[in-house]
Amino acid sequence: MKKVFAMFAVAGMLFTAACGNKESNEETEIEVIIEDTEEAIEESAEEVEEVVEDSVEVIEEEVEA
């Protein structure tokens, strides 16, 4: 009976250790994805601002003409 209990204890510890490692890896992947997404959003916002500024300049030139 002691051997069975020991086997379940070891299996439980291995399962817990395996699950713990997966969670930390997933959290790291999520953080990397969030950082990449933030950078992409900032770049897109800058591009949109440039396009809007260019459009405003073109419209102002046409209105003045």
C-alpha positions as CSV (number, residue, x, y, z in Angstrom):
1,M,0.0,0.0,0.0
2,K,2.9,2.3,0.7
3,K,4.2,1.8,-2.8
4,V,0.9,2.7,-4.3
5,F,0.7,5.9,-2.2
6,A,4.2,6.8,-3.1
7,M,3.5,6.3,-6.8
8,F,0.4,8.6,-6.6
9,A,2.4,11.2,-4.7
10,V,5.2,11.2,-7.3
11,A,2.7,11.3,-10.2
12,G,0.9,14.2,-8.5
13,M,4.1,16.2,-8.0
14,L,5.2,15.6,-11.6
15,F,1.7,16.6,-12.9
16,T,1.8,19.8,-10.8
17,A,5.4,20.6,-11.9
18,A,4.5,20.1,-15.6
19,C,1.4,22.3,-15.4
20,G,3.3,25.0,-13.6
21,N,5.9,25.2,-16.3
22,K,3.3,25.5,-19.1
23,E,1.5,28.4,-17.4
24,S,4.7,30.4,-17.1
25,N,5.6,29.8,-20.8
26,E,2.1,30.8,-21.8
27,E,2.3,34.0,-19.8
28,T,5.6,34.9,-21.4
29,E,4.1,34.3,-24.9
30,I,1.1,36.5,-24.0
31,E,3.4,39.3,-22.8
32,V,5.4,39.1,-26.0
33,I,2.3,39.2,-28.2
34,I,0.9,42.2,-26.2
35,E,4.2,44.1,-26.7
36,D,4.3,43.3,-30.4
37,T,0.6,44.4,-30.7
38,E,1.3,47.7,-28.9
39,E,4.2,48.4,-31.2
40,A,2.1,47.7,-34.3
41,I,-0.7,49.9,-33.0
42,E,1.6,52.8,-32.3
43,E,3.2,52.5,-35.8
44,S,-0.2,52.4,-37.4
45,A,-1.3,55.5,-35.4
46,E,1.7,57.4,-36.5
47,E,1.1,56.5,-40.2
48,V,-2.5,57.6,-39.9
49,E,-1.5,60.9,-38.4
50,E,1.0,61.5,-41.3
51,V,-1.7,60.7,-43.9
52,V,-4.2,63.0,-42.2
53,E,-1.7,65.8,-42.0
54,D,-0.8,65.4,-45.7
55,S,-4.5,65.3,-46.6
56,V,-5.1,68.5,-44.6
57,E,-2.3,70.3,-46.4
58,V,-3.6,69.2,-49.8
59,I,-7.1,70.4,-49.0
60,E,-5.8,73.7,-47.6
61,E,-3.8,74.3,-50.8
62,E,-6.8,73.5,-53.0
63,V,-9.1,75.8,-51.0
64,E,-6.6,78.7,-51.2
65,A,-6.3,78.2,-55.0
